[in-house]
Amino acid sequence: MVMVDPIGEYERYIGRKIIFIIFTLILTIVVTGISATLGSYPISIPEVYSIVLKCLISHPENTKESIVWNLRMPRIILAIIAGAGLASAGAMTQGILRNPLATPYTLGISSAAGLGAAIAIILSRGIFAGKYVIVGNAFLFSLMPTFVILTLTRFRGSTPETMILAGIAMMYIFSAITTILMYFAEPEAVKSTYFWMVGDLGRASWDVIPLIFSSLLTCFALLMRKTWDVNVMMIAGDEVAKSLGVNPERIRIFVMLVSAFLTASIISFTGTIGFICLVAPHVCRMIIGGDYRYLLPASAIFGGALLLTCDTIARTILAPVILPVGVVTNCLGGPMFLYLLIRRKKEYW
């Protein structure tokens, strides 16, 4: 009779997850160094790391340091933060709704943000004035579907099916209004609106990074506090979860609000970048399983590395032309997702 060591099995179970998280961290650092070297001004990878470490405590002193720190690093940091936030929101949304296709975009957030940006660009109308008119409009409009869905669920109950169907309905409504605005707009306004809706990291700067990073830290901490509750809901279902002291309706509403705020904070600056919030959690779930205590941080780190990789490809594949990163994420995300569906096991969800 073969004796099984439960403690050893559990340690190996946890060890695989920690190793994957460490691997994704190293991958992110490596991709950061490679991405910072690419451009018209040649810089080696060791020089990049040296410049970054130096500029953390002092200002750039020459052209090379200024290029790395002021031009390339803001875009790289924004890609990592945006990818981490979108992947985190996607992973938690899939968990609370118990649906592999559920993401903040499925709930109409991206289409609402697109409408807000279209109004600011085409009609020159916005909540805020100045350079933040598009960002402000996109942010406020992206929160609208969440409150509409939560209002509907108060009357119909906060079931996963109700939330998903309400989100899809809102997505079509906002997309239709945006299409009408673009149909009657001037060509230049249509071009600007379309470019924003595709998703791009060209607006990255050290001014906006603290805003997005603070949103990511706050929302990620709030989501991590609910990972055990989401585990119970995923494994046991709503009825058993209630018997264990978990309130599924409150958890869904809380996670949905936090995820919507995090997504809105990101896409209001970057535009609607797709597939990161869908693909990154799936890849991590296939490798380390569905324990959200580890799946959430793993998805965040892997999502940052994935979006940074896509942006690096967007900057170099047709250089000197820089493609919108949303085009690359869609081109890579579609085949990758099909591959995951083919390779997935029956018990995956």
N, C-alpha and C positions, 0 to 999 in steps of 0.2 A: 504494500500500500504506500503510495507516494504522499508524503506530508506536504501540505501547502502552508507556506509562511505568510499569513495575511498582512503582517506589518511590512515584510519585504516587498510584497506585491503592491501595497499602497505606496510605498516609497518610490518604486519604479514607475508607478502610475503618475505620481506627481512629478518625478524627475523628468519624464518625457516632455511634459508640458513646459517645465521651466527651461529645459534645453532648447525647445523650439522658440520660446520668448527671447532667450539670449541670442539665438541664431538670427532672429529677425532684427534685433538691435544692432548686431554686427553688420548685417546686410544693409541696414539703413545708413550706418556710418560709411561703409564702403561706397554705396551708391552716391552719397553726398560728396565724397571726395572726387569720384569720377565726374559727376555732373558739374562740379565747380571748375574742372579743368577744361571743359568744352566751350569753345567760343573762338572769336577771331584773335584774341590775345592768348598765346600759348603759356600755360602754367602747369607745372607738374603736380602730382597728387601730394607728395611730401610738402611742397611749398604751400599748398592749400591748407593742410592741417596746421602748419606752422603759422600762417597768416591768421587763421581763425583764432588760434590760441592767443596770439599776440594782440589781436584787435578786441578780444574780450576784456582786456584791461587797459587798452590805450587806443587812440584814434589812428586811422591809416596814415602812413607817412609818405607813401609814394604811389605811383600810378598802379602798379601791380596790386598792392594792398587795397587800394580804393576800388579796383575792378572786382576783386573777390568779395570784399566786405559790403560795399554799397550797391553793387549791381547784381551779382550772382547769388549771394547768400540770402537776401530777402526773398527771392523767388524760391529758392530751395527750402527755406524754413517754412514759407507759406504752403508749399506743396506737402511737406510732412505734416503740418498742423491740420490742413484741410483734409488730407487723406485719413489721418487718425480720427478726426471728428466725424467724418461721414461714415467710416467703417464702424465706429462705436455706435452711432445712432442706428445704423442698419442692423447690426447684430442684436441690439436690445429690442428693436421693433419686431424683428423676426421671432424673438423669444416670447414677447408678451402676446403676440397674435398667433403664435404657433403655426406660422406660414412661411415657407422658404422664399416666397416672392414678396413678402411684405417689407417695404423700406419707407423712409420718409418721403421718397418721391412718389411711391404708390399712393400715399395719403394726400397727394395734391400740393405738397409744399413747393416743389420746383416750378410747377405751372403757375402757382400764385405769385411766386417771386418774379417769374417772367412777365406776368401782367403788370406788376408794380414797376419793373424796369421799363417796360414798353410805354407806360403812361408818362414816366419821367422823360424818356428819350423823344417820343413822338409828340406828346402834348405839352411838354415842358411844364408839367405840373408835379409837385411833390410836397411831402410833409416837411422836408428840410430844404434849406436853400444852400447854394454854393456847390462845392465839389462833392458833397455827400447826398445830393438829391436822388441819384439813382440808387445808392446804397440804402438810404433811409426808406425809400419806397419799396425796394425789394424785400427788405427786412420786415417791415410792417405787414405787407401783403402776404408774405410767406407764413405768417402766424395765423392768418385768417382761417385757412382750412381746419387748423387744429381746434379753434374755438367753435367753428360750425359743427365739426364732428362730435365734439364733447357735448354740445347743446343737444344734438340729435340723440346721442346715446343716453341722455338723461330721460328721454321719453321711451326709447326702444331698448335700453339696457346696453351696457358697454361690452357686448360680446365681440369676439374677433371678427366675425362675419359682418356685423353692423359697421364697425370701424372701417374695414377694408372697402366695403361697397360704398360707404359715404365718401371715403377718400377718392375713389375712382370717379364718382359722380362729380366731385369738386374739381378734379383734374381736368375733366372734359369741359366743364363750364369755363374755367379760367383760360384754358387753351383756346376755346372758341372765341372768347372776347379778345384775346391777344391777336388771333388771326384776323379778326375784323379790323382792329387798329392798324395792323401792318398792311392790310389790303388797301387802305385809303391813305397811307402815309407816303411821304416823299422818299425817293430811292435811298438817299443818304441815311435817313432815319431808320429805314427798314434794314439796311446793312448793319448799322450800329446795334440795333435790337437783336438781330440774328447772331451777331458776333458775341453779344453778351449771353444769349441763351445757350450757345454752344458750350461755353465755359472756357475761361482763360485765366492764367496767372500773371498776365502782364501788368496788372495794377499793384503788384507786390511792392511794398516799401516798409522801412522800419517804423513808419508812423502807424500802419494798420496792424502790424503783427502783434503788438501788446494787447490790442482789443480782442483779436480772435483767440490768442493764446489764453487769455484770462477766461474767456467763455469756455474753451476746451477744458481747462483745469477744473473749473467749477462744476460743469456738467458731468465730466468724467467721474469726479468724486461722488456726485449724487447718484450716478448710475451704478457705480461700484457698490454702493450701500444696498442696492436692490438685487444684486446678482444671486444671492441665496434664495430670495423669494421667486425670482424668475426660474431658477433651477427646479423648485418645487412645482411651479405651474407647468413647466415643460414635461416633467416626469410623471406627476400624479394627476394632472388635470384640475379643473376649477373646484369640483366638489370635494375631492380629497384635500386640496390645498386649503380650503376653508376649514376643514376639520383639524388641520395642522396649525391654524392661527394666521394664515395668509389671506388677505382680502384681495382677490384677483382684480376686482373692478377698480379699487383704489390704486393698485400697482400699475395697471394698464394706463390709467389716466395720468399718474405721476410720470411714468417712463415716457409716455407719449409727449407730454408737455416739455420735459427736459430734452428729449431727442429733437423735437420740433424747434426749440430755441437754439440748440447747438447747430442744427442744420441751417437754420435761418441766418445765424451769425456768420457762417462760412460762405454760403452761396450768395449772400448779399454783396460780398467782395469778389468772389471768383466766378459767378455765374453758375449755371446748372451743369455741374460735372457728374456724369452718369456712371453707373456700373461699379464704382468703388464701394458704395454701401451695400451692394448686392454680392459682388464676387469675393471681396476680402473675407467677410465672415464665413462664407462657404468653404473657402480654401482652409482656413484655420480650423473649422469644425471637422473637416475630413481628416486632419492630421492629429489634432489633440482632443477631439471629442466635444461634447456639448456642455461641459461644466463652465458656467459663465464666470466663475471666479477667475478662471484662466483664459477663457475664450474672449472675454471683453478686452483685457490688455493686449492679448496676442493679436486680435483683430485690429486694434488701434495702431500698433506698431507696424504690422504688415500692411495696413491700408496706407500709412504714410510712405513706406518704402515703395509700394505699388504705384501710388500717384506720382512720386518723385521720378520713378523709372519712366512712366508714361510721359511726363513733362520733358525729361531728358531726350527721349525719342522725338517728341514734338519739336524740340529746338534744333535737332541735328539732322533729321532724316531728309529734309529738303533745304538745308542751310544754303544761303542766308535767310530763306523764308522760314518764319516760325509759325507752325500750325497751332491752332487752339488745342489745348490739352484735352478738351472734351471730345474732340474728333478721335484722338488716339485711344482714349479710354473706351470709347464705343467700339472702335475697330478691334481692339484687343479683348475687350470684355465679352463681346458676343461669342466668338469662338472659344474663349476660355470657359465661359459658362456652359456651353454645349458639351465641352469635354468633361466638365465636372458632372454633368447630368449623366453622361454615358458611363463614367467610371464609378459613380456613387453606388453604395450598397443599398439594399432594400430597406435596411433598418436605419438609414441615414437620418430620416425624420420620424 
